[in-house]
Amino acid sequence: MTKFGAYAGFITGTLVSIFWLFFIHLKESKPLMICKAIFGVDSLAEGTLWAIVDPLVIALPASIIMTLVLNPLGRIKDSKYVEACFKGLK
């Protein structure tokens, strides 16, 4: 795992979860009223089954996919550095 891949997954999961909470998931988007203020509706998915899908169900797969796809683009740490980090552990 590279640092770039880890950050990519973390950021993707966070942004997707926030988007889903504020604009799609009816239980949160309705009381927060951000979607209502911007688009004039309680949820962008109002009237569909997507409005009841928990953000974790969407954000976790998105995070995993971005981590796996972008992980090879990161710089791999030198093996000496990794050995020094785990020195004495078996």
N, C-alpha and C positions, 0 to 999 in steps of 0.2 A: 504494500500500500504506500503510495506516495502522498506527500503533503497536499499536492494539488488535487488529487483524487478525493482525499478526505474533505478538503474545503469545498470542493464542487458538490459533493453529496450533502454536506451540512447546509450550505447556502440554498441549494435547490429544495431540500426538504423544508427548510424554514419559510422560504418564499411561497412555495405551493401551499403549505399549511395556512399561512397568513391569508393568502388570496381566498382559499376555500372557506376559512372562518368568516371573513368579512363580506364575501360576495355570493357564496353558494349555499353553505350549510344553514338551513333556515333557523335552527335553534339559536345560533349565534348572530347571524346577519340581521335577523329581525330586531332583537333588542339593541344591537349596536347602532342601527339606523344609518350606517355609512352608505350601504347600497341604496337605501331609500333616498338619501340626500343627493347621491350622484345620478342614479338611473331612474328613480321614481318607483321602484319595486322593492319588496322585502328581500327577494333573492333573485339572482339572474337565472336560476334553475327552478323557479317557482312553478308548481304544477307537474314537475317531473320527479322521478325517483332519485335523481342526482341530488336533490335538495335535502335528502335525509341520509346521504352517505357521509360517514365520519371523515374528517380531514386526514386522519392517520391512514385510512385505506387508500387514499390517493397519494399522499405525500411520501410515504415509505417506499412504495415501488419506484416513484420518480427519483427519489434520492439514491436508491440502489442502482438504478439504471445509469444515472449520471456519474456515480462513483466508478462503476465498471467501465463506462465508455471513456471517461476523461482520465482515469488512473494511468494509462500508458503514456499520456502526454507529460506527466510530471517527471522530475529528476529523481532517480533512485539514489539513496544514500550509499556511500562507500561501505564496503563490508567491514573495514576496520572500525568505523564509527558505530556500526550496529553491534559488533562484538564488544566494544567498550561500554556500550549502554547496558548490555545484558551480561556483563562480566560477573562470574560467580553464581549465575542462575543455571539450573539444569532442568 
